């Protein structure tokens, strides 16, 4: 993983000192809240419903044990003993005191971390496939490119006040585990003969106006990628709307002008700026790549894994759902569920963080990843160590065998924390998970992605959930709309609204009816919910959701 240079450390030290002075001026009244707001947002500090919230960047989701331990320390010393991992592979601390935030930032800097550009109308934290560098289906590790983009975009003088926030995601595999088609720019590594390049997708995004991104270029070489990105963001910066924040994202710019017009403008801008890129970015990229060398994989005995798999049904269940094939056949990728039934999706206590850090250090080549699905990954684990990892996780409430299943729910903080939310998300997620655990149906249902957002901004990615739930305010009452058929993979699709929404007391029974209908409608147990929906369409599911309409029609 990337380690800060002397320049990085000096830059961050100066930046944090500057913000410390700004916080002191806010506390003594020299700055009003309106004056302080743009300054705090540039440093990842929000003012939420009940307290400030600090959003910490975890670039492309990669951490080591020292960093995870430091996050645990911050949670205990300056928060309430836990952190919340988000859909942008960040972590949020929901209860800091303003006077403590500069100390928190200094503590982050000690382990090569920061909160810069986790807010504001700028290029946000660059995200990536959480299996990067480990996945068996990978063309190349996308993280060096993600790090190059992070360095290029951080404090870029032209892109600090864009029309709206701007999000970039990168994947190195054919299978899209980074939801690249729902980002302002999505990059997918492709190989042509012996050359690695990138498919460039623009104009994706969720929120008020969900759109699937369009292919701008089907192949851009590594040498041309950064000037291409600069050309795209420059065109957007000039062309994007600033008269209406709801129409300011690049997806609207692409929609209103058309992909051909955008491509022509980008080509023109690219031709102008390309000579300025004299190869220094490629020299930097070469240095960055050296930081992402594969670990020295170990040879060892896999017998403990096979024994536990044979004799322990709980371990077998966990292995079947939470393990992913590694490019080294002696290894596996471990996904640690932060979705224990009845718990808040994405939350981890300081104790749990320290456990995961220790497991990474002992068994995982000192690497952890955060997924956009709000789980934690140990990307490199020898199969012989898997039983030891499972039993340690199970003892701390982290051994839930539910990755990809109905209780592995993405949920935004909702109205429990967020000042923008119009409904609660967390209690709904908890109740759904608990209900299907009570029914003992989760593994029989199979792969099913539920995603919940507490407002139209769609931080819970509900538009691309197989079942999406959007919480809204209807005359002071929480109302939950259901969408069906969404997909965040390489076959990306926006879900279709099923019909009228449901109250907080009605939504769990509605989801139950929906799932029971699926179990009746699938042709074989292996047919997933999404496959069934694509085969038969909305009508049978709508009939299950609104039985009274069917009765009235009859």
C-alpha positions in Angstrom: 0.0 0.0 0.0 1.0 3.6 -0.4 3.2 5.3 2.3 3.4 9.0 2.6 6.6 10.8 1.5 8.2 13.6 3.3 6.3 16.0 1.0 3.0 14.3 1.9 3.7 14.6 5.7 4.8 18.2 5.5 1.7 19.1 3.4 -0.6 17.5 5.8 1.1 19.0 8.9 0.6 22.5 7.4 -2.9 21.8 6.3 -3.9 20.6 9.8 -2.3 23.5 11.5 -4.2 25.9 9.3 -7.5 24.1 10.2 -6.6 24.2 13.9 -6.4 28.0 13.7 -9.7 28.1 11.9 -11.4 26.0 14.6 -10.0 28.2 17.4 -11.4 31.2 15.6 -14.8 29.5 15.4 -14.8 28.7 19.1 -13.8 32.2 20.2 -16.5 33.7 17.9 -14.2 35.3 15.4 -15.8 33.2 12.7 -19.6 32.7 12.4 -20.9 29.2 11.5 -21.7 30.5 8.0 -18.1 31.6 7.6 -16.7 28.5 9.1 -18.8 26.1 7.0 -16.8 26.1 3.8 -13.6 25.8 5.8 -14.8 22.8 7.8 -16.2 21.1 4.8 -12.8 21.3 3.0 -11.6 19.2 6.0 -14.4 16.6 6.1 -16.3 18.1 9.0 -20.1 18.2 8.8 -22.7 19.5 11.2 -25.3 16.9 11.6 -28.6 16.6 13.5 -27.0 16.2 17.0 -23.3 16.9 16.7 -20.4 17.4 14.3 -19.4 14.4 12.2 -15.9 13.8 10.9 -15.6 11.9 7.6 -12.2 10.3 7.2 -10.9 9.3 3.8 -9.8 5.7 3.2 -8.5 6.0 -0.3 -9.6 3.0 -2.5 -10.6 1.3 0.7 -7.0 0.2 1.7 -5.8 0.1 5.3 -3.1 -1.5 7.3 -3.2 -2.7 11.0 -1.6 0.4 12.3 -4.2 2.6 10.7 -7.1 0.5 11.8 -5.7 0.6 15.4 -5.5 4.4 15.2 -9.1 4.6 14.1 -10.0 2.5 17.2 -8.0 4.9 19.4 -9.8 7.9 17.9 -13.2 6.2 18.4 -12.4 5.7 22.1 -10.6 8.9 22.9 -12.8 11.5 21.0 -16.0 9.7 20.1 -18.4 7.1 21.6 -16.3 4.0 21.0 -17.3 3.1 17.5 -17.0 4.2 13.8 -19.3 3.9 10.8 -17.9 2.6 7.5 -19.6 4.2 4.5 -20.5 3.4 0.9 -17.5 5.5 -0.2 -15.1 3.3 1.7 -14.7 6.0 4.3 -15.2 6.0 8.1 -17.3 8.5 9.9 -17.1 9.5 13.6 -20.5 10.8 14.6 -19.9 12.5 18.0 -16.7 14.5 18.1 -16.5 17.8 20.0 -15.3 20.7 17.7 -12.4 21.5 20.0 -11.1 17.9 19.6 -11.2 17.7 15.8 -7.7 19.2 15.2 -6.3 16.6 17.6 -8.2 13.9 15.7 -6.7 15.1 12.4 -3.2 15.1 13.9 -3.7 11.6 15.1 -4.8 10.5 11.6 -1.7 12.2 10.1 0.5 10.0 12.3 -0.6 7.0 10.3 -0.8 8.6 6.8 -4.5 9.4 6.9 -6.6 12.6 6.5 -10.1 13.9 5.9 -9.3 16.2 3.0 -11.9 16.3 0.2 -14.4 14.0 1.9 -16.9 16.8 1.4 -17.5 19.9 -0.8 -17.8 20.4 -4.5 -14.5 18.8 -5.4 -13.2 15.4 -6.4 -14.1 13.1 -3.5 -12.3 10.0 -2.1 -11.4 7.8 -5.0 -12.9 4.3 -4.5 -12.0 0.9 -6.0 -12.8 -2.7 -6.1 -12.4 -3.9 -2.5 -10.8 -7.2 -3.8 -8.1 -5.2 -5.8 -4.8 -7.0 -5.9 -6.3 -10.3 -4.8 -9.2 -11.2 -7.0 -8.8 -14.2 -9.4 -10.6 -12.4 -12.2 -8.5 -9.2 -12.1 -6.7 -7.8 -15.2 -4.5 -5.5 -13.1 -4.5 -4.0 -9.6 -6.4 -0.7 -10.0 -5.1 0.9 -6.8 -1.9 2.5 -8.3 -4.1 4.4 -10.7 -6.5 5.3 -7.9 -3.5 6.6 -5.9 -2.3 8.6 -8.9 -5.8 10.1 -9.3 -5.9 10.9 -5.5 -2.6 12.8 -5.7 -3.5 14.6 -8.9 -6.9 15.7 -7.5 -5.9 16.7 -3.9 -5.9 20.5 -3.7 -6.0 20.7 -7.5 -6.3 24.5 -7.9 -8.8 24.3 -10.8 -11.1 21.7 -9.2 -11.8 22.9 -5.7 -15.1 24.7 -6.5 -16.7 22.5 -9.1 -20.4 22.9 -9.9 -21.1 19.9 -7.6 -19.3 17.1 -5.9 -17.4 14.7 -8.1 -16.9 11.0 -7.6 -14.5 8.6 -9.3 -14.4 4.8 -9.0 -11.9 2.3 -10.5 -12.0 -1.5 -11.1 -9.4 -3.8 -12.5 -11.7 -6.7 -13.3 -14.5 -7.5 -15.7 -16.9 -8.1 -12.8 -17.8 -4.6 -11.5 -17.5 -4.6 -7.7 -17.0 -0.8 -7.5 -20.3 0.3 -9.1 -18.4 2.3 -11.7 -21.4 3.0 -13.8 -23.1 4.9 -11.0 -20.1 7.4 -10.7 -19.3 10.7 -12.3 -16.3 8.9 -13.8 -15.9 5.2 -13.8 -12.8 3.5 -15.0 -12.4 -0.2 -15.9 -9.1 -1.7 -16.7 -9.0 -3.6 -20.0 -6.2 -5.4 -21.8 -5.5 -5.1 -25.5 -2.9 -7.5 -26.6 -0.1 -6.7 -24.2 -1.3 -3.2 -23.2 -3.3 -2.2 -20.2 -5.7 0.7 -20.6 -9.0 1.9 -19.3 -12.6 2.1 -20.5 -13.8 5.5 -19.4 -17.4 5.9 -18.4 -19.0 9.3 -17.5 -22.3 10.7 -16.3 -23.4 8.0 -13.9 -24.9 8.8 -10.5 -27.8 8.1 -8.2 -29.6 10.7 -6.1 -32.6 12.7 -7.3 -32.0 11.8 -10.9 -30.5 8.3 -11.2 -28.5 7.6 -14.4 -26.3 4.9 -15.7 -23.0 6.2 -17.0 -22.1 6.2 -20.7 -18.9 5.0 -22.3 -16.9 8.1 -23.4 -13.8 6.1 -24.5 -13.5 2.4 -24.8 -9.7 2.4 -24.4 -7.4 5.0 -23.0 -3.8 4.1 -22.3 -2.2 4.6 -18.9 0.0 7.3 -20.4 -3.1 9.2 -21.6 -5.4 8.6 -18.7 -4.5 11.5 -16.4 -4.7 14.2 -19.2 -8.0 12.6 -20.3 -9.4 12.9 -16.8 -8.2 16.5 -16.5 -9.9 17.3 -19.8 -13.2 15.7 -18.7 -13.3 17.6 -15.4 -12.2 20.8 -17.1 -15.0 20.5 -19.6 -17.5 19.8 -16.7 -16.2 22.7 -14.7 -16.9 25.1 -17.5 -20.1 23.5 -18.8 -21.8 22.2 -15.7 -24.7 24.2 -14.3 -24.4 26.3 -11.3 -27.9 27.8 -11.3 -29.6 24.7 -9.8 -27.7 22.3 -7.5 -30.2 19.6 -8.4 -29.0 19.8 -12.1 -25.3 20.5 -11.4 -23.9 16.9 -11.5 -22.0 15.8 -14.6 -24.8 13.3 -15.4 -27.1 16.2 -16.1 -24.4 17.9 -18.2 -24.0 14.7 -20.3 -27.8 14.3 -20.5 -28.4 17.8 -21.6 -25.6 18.1 -24.1 -25.3 14.5 -25.3 -22.4 12.1 -25.1 -21.1 13.0 -28.6 -20.9 16.7 -27.8 -19.1 16.0 -24.5 -16.7 13.7 -26.3 -15.9 16.4 -28.9 -15.3 19.0 -26.1 -13.1 16.6 -24.2 -11.1 15.8 -27.3 -10.5 19.5 -27.9 -9.5 20.2 -24.3 -7.3 17.1 -24.3 -5.4 18.3 -27.4 -4.7 21.6 -25.7 -3.4 20.2 -22.4 -1.7 17.0 -23.4 1.7 18.6 -24.2 1.8 19.8 -20.5 2.0 16.2 -19.4 5.6 15.5 -20.1 5.8 12.1 -18.5 6.2 13.2 -14.9 2.9 11.5 -14.1 4.2 8.2 -15.5 7.4 8.6 -13.4 5.2 9.1 -10.4 3.0 6.2 -11.3 6.1 3.9 -11.5 7.0 4.9 -7.9 3.5 4.4 -6.8 3.3 0.9 -8.3 6.3 -0.1 -6.2 4.2 0.5 -3.1 1.6 -2.0 -4.3 3.8 -5.1 -4.9 2.1 -8.4 -4.1 2.9 -9.8 -0.7 5.2 -12.8 -0.4 2.6 -15.6 -0.4 3.3 -18.4 2.0 3.2 -22.1 1.4 1.5 -24.0 4.2 -0.9 -26.7 5.2 -4.5 -26.3 4.3 -5.6 -29.3 6.4 -7.1 -27.2 9.2 -9.4 -25.5 6.7 -10.6 -28.8 5.2 -11.1 -30.3 8.7 -13.1 -27.4 10.0 -15.2 -27.3 6.8 -16.0 -31.0 7.1 -16.8 -31.1 10.8 -18.1 -27.7 11.8 -21.4 -26.7 10.0 -21.2 -23.1 11.3 -17.7 -22.7 9.9 -18.9 -24.3 6.6 -21.7 -21.9 6.3 -19.4 -18.9 6.9 -16.9 -20.2 4.4 -19.6 -20.7 1.8 -20.8 -17.1 2.0 -17.9 -15.0 3.3 -15.0 -16.4 1.2 -14.0 -15.4 -2.3 -11.5 -17.2 -4.6 -8.0 -15.6 -4.5 -5.6 -15.5 -7.4 -3.3 -17.7 -5.4 -5.1 -21.1 -5.0 -3.6 -21.6 -1.5 -5.3 -18.3 -0.3 -8.8 -16.9 0.1 -10.3 -13.5 0.3 -12.2 -13.0 3.6 -15.1 -10.6 3.9 -15.9 -9.8 7.5 -19.6 -8.9 7.9 -20.4 -5.7 9.8 -24.1 -6.8 9.5 -24.8 -9.0 12.4 -28.5 -9.5 12.7 -30.1 -6.6 14.5 -27.0 -4.4 14.5 -26.4 -1.2 12.6 -24.9 -1.9 9.1 -21.4 -0.6 8.8 -20.7 0.1 12.5 -17.6 -1.3 14.2 -16.6 -0.9 17.8 -13.1 0.1 18.8 -12.6 -3.5 20.2 -13.8 -5.0 16.9 -11.4 -2.7 14.9 -8.5 -3.8 17.1 -9.4 -7.4 16.5 -9.5 -7.0 12.8 -6.2 -5.1 12.8 -4.6 -7.9 14.8 -5.9 -10.6 12.5 -4.6 -8.7 9.5 -1.2 -8.3 11.1 -1.0 -12.0 12.1 -2.7 -13.7 9.2 -3.3 -11.2 6.4 0.0 -9.7 5.3 -1.1 -6.6 7.2 -3.8 -5.5 4.7 -7.4 -4.7 5.2 -10.0 -3.2 2.8 -13.3 -1.4 3.3 -16.0 -2.2 0.8 -18.6 0.1 -0.5 -21.0 -2.5 0.9 -19.9 -1.4 4.4 -17.9 -4.6 5.3 -14.2 -5.2 6.0 -12.0 -7.5 3.9 -8.9 -9.4 4.7 -7.7 -9.8 1.1 -4.8 -12.2 1.5 -5.4 -15.1 3.9 -3.8 -18.6 3.7 -6.5 -21.3 3.8 -4.8 -23.0 6.7 -5.5 -19.9 8.8 -9.2 -19.5 8.0 -10.5 -21.5 11.0 -8.4 -19.4 13.5 -9.8 -16.2 11.9 -13.4 -17.4 11.9 -13.4 -18.4 15.6 -11.7 -15.1 16.6 -14.3 -13.1 14.6 -17.2 -15.2 16.0 -16.1 -14.4 19.6 -16.5 -10.7 18.9 -19.7 -10.7 17.0 -18.1 -10.5 13.6 -18.6 -14.1 12.4 -22.0 -13.6 10.7 -22.3 -15.8 7.6 -24.4 -13.5 5.4 -22.3 -11.8 2.8 -24.5 -11.2 -0.3 -27.6 -12.4 1.5 -30.7 -10.6 2.6 -29.3 -9.3 5.9 -26.2 -7.9 4.2 -28.0 -4.6 3.8 -26.5 -1.3 2.7 -28.0 1.5 4.7 -27.2 5.2 5.1 -27.3 6.7 8.6 -30.7 8.1 7.9 -32.6 10.4 10.3 -30.8 8.9 13.3 -27.8 11.1 12.4 -28.1 13.0 9.1 -29.4 16.5 8.8 -30.6 15.8 5.2 -32.5 12.6 5.9 -36.3 12.5 5.7 -36.8 9.0 7.2 -35.0 6.4 9.3 -32.8 3.8 7.6 -31.0 2.0 10.4 -34.1 0.6 12.3 -35.6 -0.6 9.0 -32.4 -2.5 8.1 -32.2 -4.0 11.6 -35.9 -5.2 11.5 -35.5 -6.8 8.0 -32.3 -8.6 9.1 -33.9 -9.8 12.3 -37.2 -10.9 10.7 -35.5 -13.1 8.1 -33.2 -14.5 10.7 -36.3 -15.5 12.8 -37.8 -17.1 9.7 -34.6 -19.1 9.1 -34.9 -18.4 5.4 -31.8 -16.4 4.6 -29.6 -19.1 3.1 -32.6 -20.6 1.2 -33.3 -17.2 -0.3 -29.8 -16.9 -1.6 -28.1 -13.8 -3.1 -30.3 -10.8 -2.6 -29.1 -7.2 -2.2 -31.3 -4.8 -0.2 -30.2 -1.2 -0.1 -31.9 1.5 2.0 -31.7 5.3 1.7 -33.2 7.8 4.2 -33.6 10.5 1.6 -33.6 11.3 -2.1 -29.8 11.8 -2.1 -29.4 7.9 -2.2 -26.4 7.5 0.0 -27.6 3.9 0.5 -27.6 3.2 -3.2 -31.2 2.1 -3.2 -31.6 2.7 -6.9 -29.2 -0.2 -7.7 -30.6 -2.6 -5.0 -32.3 -5.8 -6.2 -34.8 -4.5 -3.6 -34.4 -0.7 -3.0 -36.0 1.1 -0.2 -36.3 4.9 -0.2 -37.5 6.7 3.0 -39.4 9.9 2.5 -41.5 12.3 4.5 -45.2 12.4 3.6 -46.9 15.1 5.6 -44.7 14.4 8.6 -45.0 10.6 8.4 -42.2 8.3 7.3 -43.1 6.6 4.0 -41.0 4.0 2.3 -41.0 3.4 -1.5 -39.8 0.1 -3.0 -37.9 -0.3 -6.2 -37.2 -3.6 -7.8 -34.6 -4.9 -10.3 -31.7 -2.5 -9.6 -28.2 -3.8 -10.2 -24.8 -2.2 -9.3 -22.6 -4.7 -11.3 -21.3 -4.7 -14.9 -25.0 -5.2 -15.9 -26.0 -2.0 -14.1 -29.6 -1.1 -14.0 -31.8 1.4 -12.1 -34.6 -0.2 -10.2 -38.3 0.3 -11.1 -40.7 1.8 -8.6 -43.2 -0.8 -7.6 -46.0 1.6 -6.5 -47.2 3.6 -3.5 -45.0 3.7 -0.4 -45.5 2.0 2.9 -45.5 3.3 6.5 -42.7 2.3 8.9 -45.0 -0.4 10.4 -45.9 -1.7 6.9 -42.6 -1.9 5.2 -41.2 -5.1 6.9 -44.4 -7.1 6.1 -44.2 -5.8 2.5 -40.7 -7.0 2.1 -41.7 -10.3 3.5 -44.5 -10.7 1.0 -42.1 -9.8 -1.8 -39.6 -12.4 -0.8 -42.2 -15.1 -0.2 -43.5 -14.4 -3.7 -40.0 -14.8 -5.1 -39.6 -18.2 -3.4 -42.9 -19.3 -5.1 -42.0 -17.9 -8.5 -38.4 -19.1 -9.0 -38.1 -22.1 -11.2 -35.1 -23.7 -9.4 -33.5 -22.9 -6.0 -30.4 -21.6 -7.9 -32.4 -18.9 -9.6 -31.7 -15.6 -7.8 -34.2 -12.9 -7.0 -32.8 -10.7 -9.7 -32.9 -13.5 -12.3 -36.5 -14.2 -11.4 -37.4 -10.5 -11.7 -35.7 -10.2 -15.1 -37.5 -13.3 -16.3 -41.1 -12.4 -15.3 -41.1 -8.7 -14.7 -42.8 -6.5 -12.2 -46.4 -7.7 -12.3 -46.3 -10.8 -10.0 -44.2 -8.9 -7.4 -46.6 -5.9 -7.5 -49.5 -8.3 -6.9 -47.7 -9.6 -3.8 -46.9 -6.1 -2.5 -50.5 -4.7 -3.0 -52.9 -7.7 -2.5 -55.7 -5.3 -1.7 -55.5 -3.9 -5.3 -55.8 -7.4 -6.7 -58.8 -8.1 -4.4 -60.5 -4.8 -5.5 -59.9 -5.6 -9.2 -61.4 -9.0 -8.7 
